[in-house]
């Protein structure tokens, strides 16, 4: 079955400013995307979050996730307030970028957010992010296993897996499988000119990273949910990059649907 495809709102951050949320949704709906991930960042979103409940009715799009960034010891209360009040979204992607007080305090912060999630029927997917406190899939899986909570899971980001040079894709996804809630992909090439002086972020058919192989591995891991396209740092004509990215992802799904078992075995990297 083809995966629904959503775009992260970071597509719409350009050197000339940020597109209005209405324009973001109109572009995505016109092109045929299934949804959008909206970023609340550390608690100062560019988007008015009160608009989220209107997105489905107005544009036919799902709000795939709300992306939040935890700076433990600095914005814990601000993120709790967002989770207490946000409507129109069910999945919270949570990246842990910095910590003042260490691992035990991070776990207490996650526990506090989980209590809100329990009350409000939300799920939290920990988001491994290169150069953050939780930067690898292994670290995220360890936290999920420690909590063993039905509303806490993990998001797989192909770019950050690649930039962190974790390797062993099938093994990483197998370890994530009990908690895998979401996936985000991007094209990329190892380069000092890329993000963090490590790797570029590009449309999914560009660069060295083989997203055909990555989607095949997600399928082998049993993932059937929506796949997001990162969009960050893609630059240039936003509409053209969105169109190109969606065509690439639809093409991958189509080719995987007709791939022979022998071809897929070759992809077991």
PELIN-V683363 format. One record per pair of residues at least 6 apart in sequence whose ideal C-beta (glycine too) atoms are under 8 Angstrom apart, sorted by the first residue. I is the first residue (numbers start at 0). J is the second residue. D is the distance in whole Angstrom. If there is no record, write none. Layout:
I,J,D ; I,J,D
This chain:
0,223,6 ; 1,249,7 ; 1,252,4 ; 1,253,7 ; 1,256,7 ; 2,214,7 ; 2,223,7 ; 2,224,7 ; 2,225,6 ; 2,226,5 ; 2,248,8 ; 2,252,6 ; 3,33,4 ; 3,34,7 ; 3,61,7 ; 3,224,7 ; 3,225,4 ; 3,226,7 ; 4,32,6 ; 4,33,6 ; 4,225,7 ; 4,226,6 ; 4,227,8 ; 4,228,7 ; 4,245,6 ; 4,248,5 ; 4,249,7 ; 5,32,6 ; 5,33,6 ; 5,34,4 ; 5,35,6 ; 5,36,6 ; 5,60,8 ; 5,61,7 ; 5,63,4 ; 5,225,5 ; 5,226,7 ; 5,227,5 ; 5,228,8 ; 6,27,6 ; 6,32,5 ; 6,34,8 ; 6,35,6 ; 6,36,7 ; 6,227,7 ; 6,228,5 ; 6,230,6 ; 6,241,6 ; 6,244,7 ; 6,245,8 ; 7,35,8 ; 7,36,5 ; 7,38,7 ; 7,66,7 ; 7,183,7 ; 7,227,5 ; 7,228,7 ; 7,229,6 ; 7,230,5 ; 7,231,7 ; 8,20,8 ; 8,23,6 ; 8,35,6 ; 8,36,6 ; 8,37,5 ; 8,38,5 ; 8,45,8 ; 8,46,7 ; 8,230,8 ; 9,38,7 ; 9,229,7 ; 9,230,5 ; 9,231,4 ; 10,23,8 ; 10,228,8 ; 10,230,3 ; 10,231,8 ; 10,233,7 ; 10,237,6 ; 10,240,7 ; 10,241,6 ; 11,17,6 ; 11,18,4 ; 11,22,8 ; 11,23,5 ; 11,230,8 ; 11,237,6 ; 12,45,8 ; 12,231,7 ; 13,234,7 ; 13,237,6 ; 14,234,7 ; 17,45,5 ; 18,26,8 ; 18,237,7 ; 20,37,8 ; 20,46,5 ; 20,47,7 ; 20,50,6 ; 23,35,7 ; 24,35,7 ; 24,54,6 ; 24,57,7 ; 24,58,4 ; 24,60,6 ; 25,58,7 ; 26,237,7 ; 26,238,6 ; 26,241,6 ; 27,34,8 ; 27,35,6 ; 27,58,7 ; 27,60,6 ; 27,241,7 ; 28,58,4 ; 28,59,6 ; 28,60,6 ; 30,238,8 ; 30,241,6 ; 30,242,6 ; 30,245,6 ; 31,245,6 ; 32,60,7 ; 32,241,7 ; 32,245,6 ; 33,60,7 ; 33,61,6 ; 33,63,8 ; 33,225,6 ; 34,60,5 ; 34,61,4 ; 34,62,6 ; 34,63,4 ; 34,225,6 ; 35,54,7 ; 35,60,6 ; 35,61,8 ; 35,62,6 ; 35,63,6 ; 36,62,8 ; 36,63,5 ; 36,64,5 ; 36,65,7 ; 36,66,6 ; 36,92,7 ; 36,183,8 ; 36,227,6 ; 37,44,7 ; 37,46,5 ; 37,48,7 ; 37,51,7 ; 37,62,6 ; 37,64,8 ; 37,65,6 ; 37,66,7 ; 37,88,7 ; 38,44,6 ; 38,45,7 ; 38,46,7 ; 38,65,8 ; 38,66,4 ; 39,48,7 ; 39,65,6 ; 39,66,7 ; 39,67,5 ; 39,78,8 ; 39,81,6 ; 39,85,8 ; 40,66,8 ; 40,67,7 ; 40,68,5 ; 41,67,8 ; 41,68,5 ; 41,69,8 ; 41,70,6 ; 41,73,8 ; 41,74,5 ; 41,77,7 ; 41,78,8 ; 41,96,8 ; 42,67,8 ; 42,74,5 ; 42,77,4 ; 42,78,6 ; 42,80,8 ; 42,81,6 ; 48,65,8 ; 48,81,7 ; 48,84,8 ; 48,85,5 ; 49,86,8 ; 50,87,8 ; 51,62,5 ; 51,65,8 ; 51,85,7 ; 51,86,6 ; 51,87,3 ; 51,88,5 ; 52,86,5 ; 52,87,3 ; 53,87,7 ; 54,60,5 ; 54,61,8 ; 54,62,5 ; 54,87,6 ; 55,61,7 ; 55,62,8 ; 55,87,8 ; 61,225,7 ; 62,87,6 ; 62,88,4 ; 63,90,7 ; 63,181,7 ; 63,225,5 ; 63,227,6 ; 64,88,7 ; 64,90,4 ; 64,91,7 ; 64,92,5 ; 64,124,7 ; 64,154,8 ; 64,181,6 ; 64,227,8 ; 65,81,8 ; 65,85,6 ; 65,88,5 ; 65,90,7 ; 65,91,5 ; 65,92,7 ; 66,92,5 ; 66,94,7 ; 66,126,7 ; 67,78,5 ; 67,81,7 ; 67,91,6 ; 67,92,7 ; 67,93,5 ; 67,94,7 ; 68,74,8 ; 68,93,8 ; 68,94,5 ; 68,95,8 ; 68,96,5 ; 69,75,7 ; 69,78,6 ; 69,93,6 ; 69,94,7 ; 69,95,5 ; 69,96,7 ; 69,105,8 ; 69,108,6 ; 69,109,8 ; 70,96,6 ; 70,97,5 ; 70,98,8 ; 71,95,7 ; 71,97,7 ; 71,98,4 ; 71,99,6 ; 71,100,6 ; 71,104,5 ; 71,105,5 ; 71,108,5 ; 71,132,8 ; 72,98,7 ; 72,99,3 ; 72,100,5 ; 72,104,6 ; 73,97,7 ; 73,99,7 ; 75,108,5 ; 75,111,7 ; 78,112,7 ; 79,111,6 ; 79,112,6 ; 79,115,6 ; 82,91,6 ; 82,112,6 ; 82,115,4 ; 82,116,7 ; 82,119,7 ; 82,121,6 ; 83,115,6 ; 83,119,7 ; 88,121,8 ; 89,120,7 ; 89,121,6 ; 89,122,6 ; 90,121,7 ; 90,122,5 ; 90,123,8 ; 90,124,6 ; 90,180,6 ; 90,181,6 ; 91,112,8 ; 91,116,7 ; 91,121,6 ; 91,122,7 ; 91,123,5 ; 91,124,7 ; 92,123,8 ; 92,124,5 ; 92,126,5 ; 92,154,5 ; 92,181,6 ; 93,109,7 ; 93,112,7 ; 93,123,5 ; 93,124,7 ; 93,125,6 ; 93,126,6 ; 94,125,8 ; 94,126,4 ; 94,127,8 ; 94,128,4 ; 94,131,6 ; 94,133,7 ; 95,105,6 ; 95,125,7 ; 95,131,6 ; 95,132,5 ; 95,133,4 ; 96,128,7 ; 96,131,5 ; 96,132,6 ; 97,131,8 ; 97,132,6 ; 98,104,6 ; 98,105,5 ; 98,132,5 ; 105,132,7 ; 105,133,8 ; 106,142,7 ; 106,145,7 ; 106,146,8 ; 109,123,7 ; 109,125,8 ; 109,142,7 ; 109,146,7 ; 109,151,7 ; 110,146,8 ; 112,123,6 ; 113,123,6 ; 113,146,7 ; 113,148,6 ; 113,150,6 ; 113,151,6 ; 115,121,7 ; 116,122,7 ; 116,123,5 ; 116,150,5 ; 116,151,8 ; 117,150,6 ; 121,150,7 ; 122,150,5 ; 122,151,8 ; 122,152,6 ; 122,180,6 ; 123,150,6 ; 123,151,5 ; 123,152,7 ; 124,151,8 ; 124,152,5 ; 124,153,6 ; 124,154,4 ; 124,180,4 ; 124,181,5 ; 125,133,6 ; 125,139,4 ; 125,142,6 ; 125,143,7 ; 125,151,7 ; 125,152,7 ; 125,153,5 ; 125,154,7 ; 126,133,8 ; 126,139,8 ; 126,153,8 ; 126,154,5 ; 126,156,7 ; 127,133,6 ; 127,134,6 ; 127,135,6 ; 127,136,5 ; 127,138,7 ; 127,139,5 ; 127,153,8 ; 127,154,7 ; 127,155,8 ; 127,156,6 ; 127,159,5 ; 127,160,7 ; 127,163,8 ; 128,134,6 ; 128,156,7 ; 128,159,5 ; 129,158,8 ; 129,159,5 ; 129,162,4 ; 129,163,5 ; 129,195,6 ; 129,197,7 ; 130,195,5 ; 133,139,6 ; 133,142,7 ; 134,159,7 ; 134,163,6 ; 135,160,8 ; 135,163,5 ; 135,165,6 ; 136,153,7 ; 136,155,7 ; 136,160,6 ; 136,165,6 ; 136,171,5 ; 136,174,7 ; 136,175,6 ; 137,165,7 ; 137,171,7 ; 137,174,7 ; 139,153,5 ; 139,175,8 ; 140,153,6 ; 140,174,5 ; 140,175,6 ; 140,178,7 ; 142,151,8 ; 143,151,6 ; 143,152,6 ; 143,153,6 ; 143,177,8 ; 143,178,4 ; 144,178,8 ; 151,178,7 ; 152,178,4 ; 152,179,7 ; 152,180,4 ; 152,181,8 ; 153,175,5 ; 153,178,5 ; 153,179,6 ; 153,180,6 ; 153,181,8 ; 154,179,8 ; 154,180,6 ; 154,181,4 ; 154,182,7 ; 154,183,7 ; 155,172,7 ; 155,175,6 ; 155,179,6 ; 155,181,7 ; 155,182,5 ; 155,183,7 ; 155,217,7 ; 155,222,8 ; 156,182,8 ; 156,183,5 ; 156,184,8 ; 156,185,8 ; 156,229,7 ; 157,182,7 ; 157,183,7 ; 157,184,4 ; 157,185,6 ; 157,187,8 ; 157,208,7 ; 157,210,7 ; 157,213,5 ; 158,183,7 ; 158,184,7 ; 158,185,4 ; 158,187,5 ; 158,198,7 ; 158,200,6 ; 158,208,8 ; 158,229,6 ; 160,168,7 ; 160,171,7 ; 161,187,5 ; 161,198,6 ; 161,208,5 ; 162,187,7 ; 162,193,8 ; 162,194,7 ; 162,195,7 ; 162,197,5 ; 162,198,4 ; 165,171,6 ; 168,212,8 ; 168,213,7 ; 168,216,5 ; 168,268,6 ; 169,216,6 ; 169,219,7 ; 169,220,8 ; 169,267,6 ; 169,268,7 ; 172,179,7 ; 172,216,6 ; 172,217,7 ; 172,219,7 ; 172,220,4 ; 172,222,8 ; 173,220,6 ; 175,220,7 ; 176,220,5 ; 176,221,6 ; 176,222,8 ; 179,220,7 ; 179,222,6 ; 180,224,7 ; 181,224,6 ; 181,225,7 ; 181,227,7 ; 182,217,6 ; 182,222,6 ; 182,224,7 ; 182,225,8 ; 182,226,5 ; 182,227,7 ; 183,226,7 ; 183,227,4 ; 183,228,7 ; 183,229,6 ; 184,203,6 ; 184,210,5 ; 184,213,6 ; 184,214,7 ; 184,226,6 ; 184,227,7 ; 184,228,6 ; 184,229,7 ; 184,248,8 ; 185,200,5 ; 185,201,7 ; 185,202,8 ; 185,203,6 ; 185,208,8 ; 185,228,7 ; 185,229,4 ; 185,230,8 ; 185,231,8 ; 186,199,8 ; 186,200,8 ; 186,201,4 ; 186,202,5 ; 186,203,5 ; 186,204,6 ; 186,205,4 ; 186,206,4 ; 186,208,6 ; 186,210,7 ; 187,193,7 ; 187,198,5 ; 187,199,6 ; 187,200,6 ; 187,201,6 ; 187,206,5 ; 187,207,7 ; 187,208,4 ; 188,198,7 ; 188,199,5 ; 188,201,7 ; 188,205,8 ; 188,206,4 ; 188,207,4 ; 188,208,7 ; 189,197,7 ; 189,198,5 ; 189,207,7 ; 190,197,8 ; 190,198,6 ; 190,199,5 ; 191,197,8 ; 192,199,7 ; 193,199,4 ; 193,200,7 ; 194,200,6 ; 194,231,7 ; 194,232,6 ; 199,206,6 ; 199,232,8 ; 200,229,6 ; 200,231,5 ; 200,232,4 ; 200,233,7 ; 201,233,7 ; 202,228,8 ; 202,233,6 ; 202,240,6 ; 202,243,5 ; 202,244,5 ; 202,247,6 ; 203,210,5 ; 203,228,6 ; 203,244,6 ; 203,247,5 ; 203,248,6 ; 203,251,8 ; 204,210,7 ; 204,243,7 ; 204,244,8 ; 204,247,4 ; 204,250,8 ; 210,247,7 ; 210,248,8 ; 210,251,6 ; 211,251,5 ; 211,254,7 ; 211,255,7 ; 211,266,8 ; 212,266,5 ; 212,268,6 ; 214,226,7 ; 214,248,8 ; 214,251,5 ; 214,252,7 ; 214,255,6 ; 215,255,6 ; 215,258,8 ; 215,263,6 ; 215,266,5 ; 216,266,7 ; 216,267,8 ; 216,268,8 ; 217,226,7 ; 218,255,7 ; 219,263,8 ; 219,267,7 ; 226,248,7 ; 228,241,8 ; 228,244,5 ; 228,245,7 ; 228,248,7 ; 230,240,7 ; 230,241,8 ; 230,244,8 ; 233,240,5 ; 234,240,8 ; 255,263,8
